[in-house]
């Protein structure tokens, strides 16, 4: 006599999946502008929503996911906790930490049965030269962001670019990434300028910016590299030539933004807003993607082994539906999650890259960021 679905479910062994969310608190200096602030709980709240969504499905499979949050002031403190947790049997960790910390964790994690996710660090170094062999990246790289914008600029025939960058190392890294994208897609940087003023632009933008953006050659568009947005938001509508602004202001390339509503995203936005009373940002989305990737792997493999889960995530069998209109997967050579990038301004979605017509022998998603042939990472 055949068993009913209810009878069969009795024989399913319950699975408990414990996930730790580890964050290194930001040690940022004073900003020149206080207009834009990132919520301190960015990343964790997206992870928390993903736990809720995963348990909705998991209860039918006798799988339960739990999330514990920890914050640290120093990298040694984080590493000490990580060591203790691993020794006590934990093996799945979501990291919201900067480049230097992730590099140290990667060294510590070698030859350990452990699964690590980077949800917040966009550095190209981690996907190209200083490869983190023990990490999967749900945060997009700067290269993915700049490639997404470069494709759109070429599509719109805005090929002559004035490049403006801040003086911080991260700003220089973003500018370097855009130079790579400009070369890749045939854009011409007609001039490059570095913003070094320490003035309060809330009072002087109308006088400072037109003079600063004056050039000997005409440009079609301005690309701004200003990670903390100290000055970027004062560039649009104040330029010497009336031209569109992209990059850190104007039109941005983001993995997530509150204006995304297609492909079921409106429902995700509503659930997040109900949970947190604020909008989801791309750090939240990085956390959401990490947890949902873990849950998807557990659903398919029925295992809590970090190694089995990781092998599945890195395989060609893994596909994640994530409100982007495309199935997402991890690149085998550098652990980066492939994904479309939303091109948005503060109040609306303009486009999504890859743009139509940008072809690739494997998937057009690999036209964004470091492809296998150009990346020095060879993880698998």
N, C-alpha and C positions, 0 to 999 in steps of 0.2 A: 504493500500500500504506500503510495507516494505521500511524502510529508508536505504539509502546507508551508507557506512562507513563514508563518509564525512559528511552526514547529522547527523548521530549519534554523531559524535565528537563535534558537536556544543553544545550538551547538557551536556558535561562533564565540571564540575566546575573547573576552573584553580586552581592549587595548587602552592603556593610559599613556599619553604623550606629554611629557613635561618640557616646556620651552622657557629659557631665561632670556630676558631683554636687558642688555647691559648698555649703559650710556655713560660716556665721559662728559662731564659738565663743561659747557663752553667757557673758555677763558679769553673772551674777546675784550679788546680795549674799547674806549669810548668812540662812538660813531659820530660822524659829522651831522648826521640827520637822524631824527627819531620818528620819522614818518612811518616807516615800515618796520614791524616787529614780527618775528617768528615765534609762535607759541612755544613755551618751554617743554610742553609735553608732545611736541611733534615727533612722530615716529611711533611712540608708545600707543597713542590713541588709535592709529591705523592698525597696529598689531592687535590691539584689544578687540576692535571690530572684527578682524579676521578670525580671531578665536571664536567669537560668537557665531559667525557664519559657518565656520568649520564644524562646530558642535551641532549645528542644525542638521547637517548631513551626517555627521559622525554618530548621532544617537541611533540611527537606523542600522549602522554597521557595528554597534557596540564599541565605538571609538570615542574617547574623550580627550580633549586638548586643554591644557592649562598653561597660563602665562604668569611668570613672576618677574617683577621689575626691580632693577638695582641701578643706582646712580653713584658715580665715583668722582672725586675731585682730581685724582692723579692716575696716570697710567699704571704705576706699580700697584696701587690699590685694586684697580680693575684686574690686573694680571693675577694678583694673589687670590682674589675671589674666584676667578676663572679656574685656577689650579685646584682650589678646594672643592669647587662644584664638580669638576671633572673627576676628581678622586673619589667623590661620593656617588658617582654613577651617572651624573648628568652629561649629556653629549650633544645637545642641540641649543645653539646660542644665536641670538639676533643682536648685532652690534650697531650702535649709533655712536661712532667714534671717528676721530680724524685720521689722516694718512699715517702719521708717525706711530700712533697707537696700533693701528691695524697691522702695520709692518712688524711690530714687536710680537703681536699675537700670532701672526703667521709663522714666525720663527719658533715660538713656543709650541704651536700646534702640529709641527711636523711629526709624521709617523704615529699620530694619535687617531683613534676611532672617534672622530668628532665632526660635527657639521656646523659651519659658521656662515653667517650672512652679513654682508655689508649693505646697509639700507640708506646711507646718508653721504658717503664720500664719493665725489664725482671725478676724482683725479684720473687723468689719462695714464699716469705712470702705472697705476695698478692694473691696467688692461693691456699695457704695451711693453714696458721694459722691466719694471719692478713687480713682477707677477706674483700675486698671492695664491699659491697653489692650494691652500686649504679653504679658500673663500668662494662663495657664490655672490654675485653682485646683483641686487635688485634695484639699486640706484643706477640711473643711466650715467654714462661717462660724459665729460665735456665734449668729446669728439662726436658723440651721438647728437648732442644738442646743436653744436656748430654745423655739423653736416646737414641736419634737418633744416636749419635756416639757410645754409648755402644753396641747397636744392631749391628752396622756395625763391630765393633771390635770382637764381639762374632762370627758373620757370617764368618769373615776372620780368626778366631782362633788366634787372637792377644790378649791373655787373661792375660798376665803379664804386669802390667803397672807401670811406674815411674811417679808419680804425682808431678808436679812443680807448685807452685802458687806464686803470688806476695804478697806484704804485705798490700795492700789496703783492706778495708772491702769488696768491691765488688769482689775482687779476691778470698778472703776467701770464700765468698758466692758461687762463681762458683765452687771452689774446693769441697765445702761441697755438692753441687748438684751432682758433678761427683761421689763422694763417694757413694751417694744414688743409682745412676745409676749402679755403679760397683757392689754393693751388689745385686741389683735387677736382674742383668743379669749374675751374677756369674763370674765377672772379679776379679782378685787378684791384689791389689796394693802392690807391693813388697817394695816400699820405697816412702816417701813423703818428698819433700824438699821445702824450702821457699826462694825465690829470694829476697835478701836484699841488693844487691850491688847498689851503686849509681854512678857507673862508666859509661862512654860513650862507649857502646858496639860497636859502629861503628869502633872503633880502637882496641878493646881488645877482641872481641868475640872469636877469634880463640884460645886465651890462656885461657880465663875464663871459657867458656862453657864446654869443655871436662873435666876439673877437677871437675866442679860442678856436672856433670851428671855421674860421676863414682860411682858405687854402688857395694856392696858385692855380690848381686844376679843379675843374668841376667834379662833383661826385653825385651818384644816384641815391646813395643810402649811407647811413652812419651805423657802424657796429660799435656798441659800447660794452666793455668788459669791466664790470664793477660788481663783484660778488656781494658785498654788503650794502649795495645801493646807496652809498654815501652821496654820490653826485648824479648817478645815472638818470633818476627820475626828473632831473631839471634840464636834461638835454632836449627832449622833444618840444617842438614849437619855439625853441629859443635859438636854433641854429642859424648860422649866417645865410646859408641857402635853405629854403623851405623843403626839406627832404625827410622821408620816413626814417625812423630810428628802430633798430633791432638789437637783440642781445640781452643786456641786463635791464632794458627799459623799452617801452613801445611794444614791439612784437617779440615775445619770448618763446623759446622752445622748452617745454616742460613735460615731464612724464604725467603730471596730473594738475588740474586746476578746477576750481569750483564751477566754471562755465561749461565743462564737459557734461553732456546730457544724453548722448546717443548710446546705443548698444546696452541699454539697461543701466547706464551710469547714473541716471537721475535717481533711481531707487537706492543705489549705493550712497549717493550724496545725502539723501534723506535719512538713511539709517545712521550715517556718521554724524550728521547735524543733531539728530535726536539723542545720540549717545554723548556728544561732547559740547553741544551748543556753540559750535563754530564750524568753519569750513575745513575740508580735507585739503592738505597741501601735498607736495610730492615727497616729502620725507615720510609723512603718514602713509602715502601710497607705497613707498618702498617697504615699510613695515608690513603693510597689508599683503603685498606680493610675496614676501618671505614666508609668512605664516600660511598663506593659501597654497604656496608651493609645497611646503612640508605636509600639509593636510592632504593635498592631492596625491602625493607620493605614498603616504600612509594608507589612504583609501585603496590605492592600486596594489601595493605590495603586502599590506596587512602585517607590516613589521615596524618595530620601533628602533631597529638597528640604524645608527647614524650612517654606517657604510652602505647598507642596502638602500637607504633613502637617497643618499648622495649619488650612488651609481645610477639609480633610476632617474634622478633629476638631470644628470649629465647625459643621459641616453637620448636617442632619437625618438623613443616612445613617449617622452614627457611632452605634454602640451597643456598650457594653462589658459583658460578663458578668464579674462580680466577686464572686461568693459572697455576694450580698445578696438573692437571690431575685427581683431585678429587673434589667433592662438599664439601664445608666447612660449619661448623655449630658451634654454641656456646654450651659449656658445661653448663648444668643447675645448677650444684653445685658450680661453681666458676667463671662463666662468661668468661672463656677462649675460644677463637676461636680454634677449632680443625684444624690442617693443617699438611700436610707432611713437612718434613724438608729437604732441599737440602744439600748434603754433597759436598763441593766444595773446590778446591784449587784456587789460584788467577787466573789461566788461564783456568779452566775447571770444568765441572760437573762430579763428580765421581759416585755418587749414590743418591738415595732418600730413606729416612726412613719414615714410617715403612719398615723394611726389610721383604722380603718374608719369610713366615713361622712363623712370630710372630702374634699369633692369639689372638682374644678378643671376648667375647660373644656379644658385642654391635657393635663395629667398631674397626679395628686395629689402627685407629688414636688415640684411647685412650690408646695405649701402649706407647705413648709419653706424658710425663708429669704426673700430679697427677690425678689418676683415682678416681672415686666417692668414693670407699671404703677407700682410703688412705688419701683423702683430708678432712681437718676439716671444710671446707666451705660447707655450706648447704643453698645456696641462695634460691633454689626453690625445 
